Amino acid sequence: MEEVRDELNLLLRGWVNYFALADAKRHMQALDEWLRRRLKQV
């Protein structure tokens, strides 16, 4: 589980940095909520 979390963290940081010029807060919040729900199912 920790390995999956670390990989997702790295991937999401890269994604956020790539799209840093856009206002992605709303999308990131939605993605965060979705990820939390999915991780609780595991």
CHARMM internal coordinates of N, CA and C (Angstrom, degrees):
IC EDIT
DIST 1 N 1 CA 1.4455
DIST 1 CA 1 C 1.5267
ANGL 1 N 1 CA 1 C 109.99
DIST 1 C 2 N 1.3238
ANGL 1 CA 1 C 2 N 116.96
DIHE 1 N 1 CA 1 C 2 N -42.05
DIST 2 N 2 CA 1.4608
ANGL 1 C 2 N 2 CA 119.59
DIHE 1 CA 1 C 2 N 2 CA -179.74
DIST 2 CA 2 C 1.5223
ANGL 2 N 2 CA 2 C 111.22
DIHE 1 C 2 N 2 CA 2 C -65.26
DIST 2 C 3 N 1.3230
ANGL 2 CA 2 C 3 N 116.61
DIHE 2 N 2 CA 2 C 3 N -35.81
DIST 3 N 3 CA 1.4654
ANGL 2 C 3 N 3 CA 120.29
DIHE 2 CA 2 C 3 N 3 CA 179.26
DIST 3 CA 3 C 1.5274
ANGL 3 N 3 CA 3 C 110.39
DIHE 2 C 3 N 3 CA 3 C -64.81
DIST 3 C 4 N 1.3184
ANGL 3 CA 3 C 4 N 116.81
DIHE 3 N 3 CA 3 C 4 N -42.52
DIST 4 N 4 CA 1.4658
ANGL 3 C 4 N 4 CA 121.21
DIHE 3 CA 3 C 4 N 4 CA 177.99
DIST 4 CA 4 C 1.5199
ANGL 4 N 4 CA 4 C 109.64
DIHE 3 C 4 N 4 CA 4 C -62.89
DIST 4 C 5 N 1.3296
ANGL 4 CA 4 C 5 N 116.80
DIHE 4 N 4 CA 4 C 5 N -44.17
DIST 5 N 5 CA 1.4567
ANGL 4 C 5 N 5 CA 121.08
DIHE 4 CA 4 C 5 N 5 CA 179.26
DIST 5 CA 5 C 1.5224
ANGL 5 N 5 CA 5 C 110.87
DIHE 4 C 5 N 5 CA 5 C -59.74
DIST 5 C 6 N 1.3241
ANGL 5 CA 5 C 6 N 116.69
DIHE 5 N 5 CA 5 C 6 N -45.20
DIST 6 N 6 CA 1.4610
ANGL 5 C 6 N 6 CA 120.78
DIHE 5 CA 5 C 6 N 6 CA -178.75
DIST 6 CA 6 C 1.5279
ANGL 6 N 6 CA 6 C 111.71
DIHE 5 C 6 N 6 CA 6 C -64.58
DIST 6 C 7 N 1.3342
ANGL 6 CA 6 C 7 N 116.37
DIHE 6 N 6 CA 6 C 7 N -40.25
DIST 7 N 7 CA 1.4628
ANGL 6 C 7 N 7 CA 119.89
DIHE 6 CA 6 C 7 N 7 CA 178.52
DIST 7 CA 7 C 1.5240
ANGL 7 N 7 CA 7 C 111.01
DIHE 6 C 7 N 7 CA 7 C -65.93
DIST 7 C 8 N 1.3445
ANGL 7 CA 7 C 8 N 116.54
DIHE 7 N 7 CA 7 C 8 N -42.53
DIST 8 N 8 CA 1.4631
ANGL 7 C 8 N 8 CA 119.91
DIHE 7 CA 7 C 8 N 8 CA 177.77
DIST 8 CA 8 C 1.5229
ANGL 8 N 8 CA 8 C 110.96
DIHE 7 C 8 N 8 CA 8 C -64.23
DIST 8 C 9 N 1.3190
ANGL 8 CA 8 C 9 N 116.53
DIHE 8 N 8 CA 8 C 9 N -40.06
DIST 9 N 9 CA 1.4536
ANGL 8 C 9 N 9 CA 121.04
DIHE 8 CA 8 C 9 N 9 CA 179.65
DIST 9 CA 9 C 1.5240
ANGL 9 N 9 CA 9 C 110.35
DIHE 8 C 9 N 9 CA 9 C -60.12
DIST 9 C 10 N 1.3161
ANGL 9 CA 9 C 10 N 117.08
DIHE 9 N 9 CA 9 C 10 N -46.27
DIST 10 N 10 CA 1.4563
ANGL 9 C 10 N 10 CA 121.86
DIHE 9 CA 9 C 10 N 10 CA 179.50
DIST 10 CA 10 C 1.5247
ANGL 10 N 10 CA 10 C 110.87
DIHE 9 C 10 N 10 CA 10 C -62.94
DIST 10 C 11 N 1.3257
ANGL 10 CA 10 C 11 N 116.18
DIHE 10 N 10 CA 10 C 11 N -45.50
DIST 11 N 11 CA 1.4546
ANGL 10 C 11 N 11 CA 121.05
DIHE 10 CA 10 C 11 N 11 CA 179.85
DIST 11 CA 11 C 1.5269
ANGL 11 N 11 CA 11 C 111.31
DIHE 10 C 11 N 11 CA 11 C -61.84
DIST 11 C 12 N 1.3258
ANGL 11 CA 11 C 12 N 116.57
DIHE 11 N 11 CA 11 C 12 N -46.04
DIST 12 N 12 CA 1.4598
ANGL 11 C 12 N 12 CA 120.31
DIHE 11 CA 11 C 12 N 12 CA -177.64
DIST 12 CA 12 C 1.5232
ANGL 12 N 12 CA 12 C 112.04
DIHE 11 C 12 N 12 CA 12 C -68.71
DIST 12 C 13 N 1.3149
ANGL 12 CA 12 C 13 N 117.87
DIHE 12 N 12 CA 12 C 13 N -36.33
DIST 13 N 13 CA 1.4646
ANGL 12 C 13 N 13 CA 119.89
DIHE 12 CA 12 C 13 N 13 CA 176.32
DIST 13 CA 13 C 1.5239
ANGL 13 N 13 CA 13 C 110.57
DIHE 12 C 13 N 13 CA 13 C -61.56
DIST 13 C 14 N 1.3201
ANGL 13 CA 13 C 14 N 116.20
DIHE 13 N 13 CA 13 C 14 N -43.17
DIST 14 N 14 CA 1.4602
ANGL 13 C 14 N 14 CA 119.98
DIHE 13 CA 13 C 14 N 14 CA 177.83
DIST 14 CA 14 C 1.5169
ANGL 14 N 14 CA 14 C 111.16
DIHE 13 C 14 N 14 CA 14 C -62.44
DIST 14 C 15 N 1.3250
ANGL 14 CA 14 C 15 N 116.60
DIHE 14 N 14 CA 14 C 15 N -42.76
DIST 15 N 15 CA 1.4606
ANGL 14 C 15 N 15 CA 121.24
DIHE 14 CA 14 C 15 N 15 CA 179.92
DIST 15 CA 15 C 1.5241
ANGL 15 N 15 CA 15 C 110.86
DIHE 14 C 15 N 15 CA 15 C -63.10
DIST 15 C 16 N 1.3247
ANGL 15 CA 15 C 16 N 116.11
DIHE 15 N 15 CA 15 C 16 N -44.43
DIST 16 N 16 CA 1.4664
ANGL 15 C 16 N 16 CA 120.65
DIHE 15 CA 15 C 16 N 16 CA -179.84
DIST 16 CA 16 C 1.5220
ANGL 16 N 16 CA 16 C 110.22
DIHE 15 C 16 N 16 CA 16 C -63.49
DIST 16 C 17 N 1.3153
ANGL 16 CA 16 C 17 N 117.41
DIHE 16 N 16 CA 16 C 17 N -43.66
DIST 17 N 17 CA 1.4609
ANGL 16 C 17 N 17 CA 120.42
DIHE 16 CA 16 C 17 N 17 CA 179.53
DIST 17 CA 17 C 1.5208
ANGL 17 N 17 CA 17 C 111.66
DIHE 16 C 17 N 17 CA 17 C -65.34
DIST 17 C 18 N 1.3154
ANGL 17 CA 17 C 18 N 117.40
DIHE 17 N 17 CA 17 C 18 N -37.78
DIST 18 N 18 CA 1.4613
ANGL 17 C 18 N 18 CA 121.35
DIHE 17 CA 17 C 18 N 18 CA 179.63
DIST 18 CA 18 C 1.5289
ANGL 18 N 18 CA 18 C 110.72
DIHE 17 C 18 N 18 CA 18 C -63.69
DIST 18 C 19 N 1.3169
ANGL 18 CA 18 C 19 N 116.95
DIHE 18 N 18 CA 18 C 19 N -40.72
DIST 19 N 19 CA 1.4553
ANGL 18 C 19 N 19 CA 121.63
DIHE 18 CA 18 C 19 N 19 CA -177.99
DIST 19 CA 19 C 1.5280
ANGL 19 N 19 CA 19 C 112.13
DIHE 18 C 19 N 19 CA 19 C -100.43
DIST 19 C 20 N 1.3087
ANGL 19 CA 19 C 20 N 117.54
DIHE 19 N 19 CA 19 C 20 N 26.13
DIST 20 N 20 CA 1.4632
ANGL 19 C 20 N 20 CA 121.64
DIHE 19 CA 19 C 20 N 20 CA -175.29
DIST 20 CA 20 C 1.5239
ANGL 20 N 20 CA 20 C 112.65
DIHE 19 C 20 N 20 CA 20 C -60.98
DIST 20 C 21 N 1.3083
ANGL 20 CA 20 C 21 N 117.87
DIHE 20 N 20 CA 20 C 21 N -26.49
DIST 21 N 21 CA 1.4612
ANGL 20 C 21 N 21 CA 120.28
DIHE 20 CA 20 C 21 N 21 CA -178.53
DIST 21 CA 21 C 1.5241
ANGL 21 N 21 CA 21 C 112.16
DIHE 20 C 21 N 21 CA 21 C -74.58
DIST 21 C 22 N 1.3039
ANGL 21 CA 21 C 22 N 117.38
DIHE 21 N 21 CA 21 C 22 N -20.85
DIST 22 N 22 CA 1.4647
ANGL 21 C 22 N 22 CA 121.20
DIHE 21 CA 21 C 22 N 22 CA -179.65
DIST 22 CA 22 C 1.5256
ANGL 22 N 22 CA 22 C 109.98
DIHE 21 C 22 N 22 CA 22 C -91.31
DIST 22 C 23 N 1.3102
ANGL 22 CA 22 C 23 N 115.36
DIHE 22 N 22 CA 22 C 23 N 156.42
DIST 23 N 23 CA 1.4614
ANGL 22 C 23 N 23 CA 120.11
DIHE 22 CA 22 C 23 N 23 CA 175.48
DIST 23 CA 23 C 1.5245
ANGL 23 N 23 CA 23 C 107.93
DIHE 22 C 23 N 23 CA 23 C -85.02
DIST 23 C 24 N 1.3097
ANGL 23 CA 23 C 24 N 115.98
DIHE 23 N 23 CA 23 C 24 N 94.18
DIST 24 N 24 CA 1.4579
ANGL 23 C 24 N 24 CA 120.59
DIHE 23 CA 23 C 24 N 24 CA -173.09
DIST 24 CA 24 C 1.5272
ANGL 24 N 24 CA 24 C 112.85
DIHE 23 C 24 N 24 CA 24 C -106.93
DIST 24 C 25 N 1.3222
ANGL 24 CA 24 C 25 N 117.98
DIHE 24 N 24 CA 24 C 25 N 11.90
DIST 25 N 25 CA 1.4623
ANGL 24 C 25 N 25 CA 119.99
DIHE 24 CA 24 C 25 N 25 CA -174.93
DIST 25 CA 25 C 1.5298
ANGL 25 N 25 CA 25 C 112.16
DIHE 24 C 25 N 25 CA 25 C -57.47
DIST 25 C 26 N 1.3091
ANGL 25 CA 25 C 26 N 116.61
DIHE 25 N 25 CA 25 C 26 N -46.36
DIST 26 N 26 CA 1.4709
ANGL 25 C 26 N 26 CA 120.70
DIHE 25 CA 25 C 26 N 26 CA -178.51
DIST 26 CA 26 C 1.5270
ANGL 26 N 26 CA 26 C 110.67
DIHE 25 C 26 N 26 CA 26 C -62.54
DIST 26 C 27 N 1.3232
ANGL 26 CA 26 C 27 N 116.57
DIHE 26 N 26 CA 26 C 27 N -42.14
DIST 27 N 27 CA 1.4571
ANGL 26 C 27 N 27 CA 120.44
DIHE 26 CA 26 C 27 N 27 CA 179.69
DIST 27 CA 27 C 1.5245
ANGL 27 N 27 CA 27 C 111.32
DIHE 26 C 27 N 27 CA 27 C -67.43
DIST 27 C 28 N 1.3176
ANGL 27 CA 27 C 28 N 116.71
DIHE 27 N 27 CA 27 C 28 N -38.22
DIST 28 N 28 CA 1.4604
ANGL 27 C 28 N 28 CA 120.28
DIHE 27 CA 27 C 28 N 28 CA 179.99
DIST 28 CA 28 C 1.5257
ANGL 28 N 28 CA 28 C 110.78
DIHE 27 C 28 N 28 CA 28 C -68.05
DIST 28 C 29 N 1.3263
ANGL 28 CA 28 C 29 N 117.13
DIHE 28 N 28 CA 28 C 29 N -36.57
DIST 29 N 29 CA 1.4620
ANGL 28 C 29 N 29 CA 120.06
DIHE 28 CA 28 C 29 N 29 CA 177.52
DIST 29 CA 29 C 1.5247
ANGL 29 N 29 CA 29 C 110.49
DIHE 28 C 29 N 29 CA 29 C -65.09
DIST 29 C 30 N 1.3295
ANGL 29 CA 29 C 30 N 116.42
DIHE 29 N 29 CA 29 C 30 N -42.07
DIST 30 N 30 CA 1.4633
ANGL 29 C 30 N 30 CA 120.30
DIHE 29 CA 29 C 30 N 30 CA 178.74
DIST 30 CA 30 C 1.5303
ANGL 30 N 30 CA 30 C 110.34
DIHE 29 C 30 N 30 CA 30 C -64.54
DIST 30 C 31 N 1.3245
ANGL 30 CA 30 C 31 N 116.49
DIHE 30 N 30 CA 30 C 31 N -42.12
DIST 31 N 31 CA 1.4568
ANGL 30 C 31 N 31 CA 120.50
DIHE 30 CA 30 C 31 N 31 CA 178.25
DIST 31 CA 31 C 1.5206
ANGL 31 N 31 CA 31 C 111.06
DIHE 30 C 31 N 31 CA 31 C -64.76
DIST 31 C 32 N 1.3236
ANGL 31 CA 31 C 32 N 117.08
DIHE 31 N 31 CA 31 C 32 N -40.04
DIST 32 N 32 CA 1.4627
ANGL 31 C 32 N 32 CA 121.68
DIHE 31 CA 31 C 32 N 32 CA 178.26
DIST 32 CA 32 C 1.5253
ANGL 32 N 32 CA 32 C 110.63
DIHE 31 C 32 N 32 CA 32 C -61.11
DIST 32 C 33 N 1.3290
ANGL 32 CA 32 C 33 N 116.75
DIHE 32 N 32 CA 32 C 33 N -45.53
DIST 33 N 33 CA 1.4593
ANGL 32 C 33 N 33 CA 120.57
DIHE 32 CA 32 C 33 N 33 CA 179.33
DIST 33 CA 33 C 1.5266
ANGL 33 N 33 CA 33 C 110.86
DIHE 32 C 33 N 33 CA 33 C -62.35
DIST 33 C 34 N 1.3326
ANGL 33 CA 33 C 34 N 116.77
DIHE 33 N 33 CA 33 C 34 N -43.59
DIST 34 N 34 CA 1.4567
ANGL 33 C 34 N 34 CA 120.97
DIHE 33 CA 33 C 34 N 34 CA -179.80
DIST 34 CA 34 C 1.5223
ANGL 34 N 34 CA 34 C 110.68
DIHE 33 C 34 N 34 CA 34 C -62.68
DIST 34 C 35 N 1.3489
ANGL 34 CA 34 C 35 N 116.70
DIHE 34 N 34 CA 34 C 35 N -45.85
DIST 35 N 35 CA 1.4648
ANGL 34 C 35 N 35 CA 120.73
DIHE 34 CA 34 C 35 N 35 CA -179.61
DIST 35 CA 35 C 1.5196
ANGL 35 N 35 CA 35 C 111.69
DIHE 34 C 35 N 35 CA 35 C -62.12
DIST 35 C 36 N 1.3223
ANGL 35 CA 35 C 36 N 116.68
DIHE 35 N 35 CA 35 C 36 N -41.50
DIST 36 N 36 CA 1.4663
ANGL 35 C 36 N 36 CA 119.60
DIHE 35 CA 35 C 36 N 36 CA 179.42
DIST 36 CA 36 C 1.5258
ANGL 36 N 36 CA 36 C 111.22
DIHE 35 C 36 N 36 CA 36 C -62.47
DIST 36 C 37 N 1.3411
ANGL 36 CA 36 C 37 N 116.37
DIHE 36 N 36 CA 36 C 37 N -41.78
DIST 37 N 37 CA 1.4695
ANGL 36 C 37 N 37 CA 119.69
DIHE 36 CA 36 C 37 N 37 CA 178.05
DIST 37 CA 37 C 1.5274
ANGL 37 N 37 CA 37 C 110.92
DIHE 36 C 37 N 37 CA 37 C -63.57
DIST 37 C 38 N 1.3228
ANGL 37 CA 37 C 38 N 116.51
DIHE 37 N 37 CA 37 C 38 N -43.81
DIST 38 N 38 CA 1.4671
ANGL 37 C 38 N 38 CA 120.43
DIHE 37 CA 37 C 38 N 38 CA -179.22
DIST 38 CA 38 C 1.5258
ANGL 38 N 38 CA 38 C 111.30
DIHE 37 C 38 N 38 CA 38 C -65.22
DIST 38 C 39 N 1.3283
ANGL 38 CA 38 C 39 N 117.40
DIHE 38 N 38 CA 38 C 39 N -41.13
DIST 39 N 39 CA 1.4590
ANGL 38 C 39 N 39 CA 120.32
DIHE 38 CA 38 C 39 N 39 CA -178.98
DIST 39 CA 39 C 1.5247
ANGL 39 N 39 CA 39 C 111.57
DIHE 38 C 39 N 39 CA 39 C -67.91
DIST 39 C 40 N 1.3244
ANGL 39 CA 39 C 40 N 117.78
DIHE 39 N 39 CA 39 C 40 N -30.67
DIST 40 N 40 CA 1.4628
ANGL 39 C 40 N 40 CA 120.57
DIHE 39 CA 39 C 40 N 40 CA 177.08
DIST 40 CA 40 C 1.5257
ANGL 40 N 40 CA 40 C 111.03
DIHE 39 C 40 N 40 CA 40 C -68.60
DIST 40 C 41 N 1.3248
ANGL 40 CA 40 C 41 N 116.96
DIHE 40 N 40 CA 40 C 41 N -25.59
DIST 41 N 41 CA 1.4584
ANGL 40 C 41 N 41 CA 121.13
DIHE 40 CA 40 C 41 N 41 CA -179.74
DIST 41 CA 41 C 1.5221
ANGL 41 N 41 CA 41 C 111.85
DIHE 40 C 41 N 41 CA 41 C -75.74
DIST 41 C 42 N 1.3245
ANGL 41 CA 41 C 42 N 117.07
DIHE 41 N 41 CA 41 C 42 N -19.68
DIST 42 N 42 CA 1.4773
ANGL 41 C 42 N 42 CA 120.63
DIHE 41 CA 41 C 42 N 42 CA -176.09
DIST 42 CA 42 C 1.4919
ANGL 42 N 42 CA 42 C 111.65
DIHE 41 C 42 N 42 CA 42 C -76.78
END
COOR INIT
IC SEED 1 N 1 CA 1 C
IC BUILD
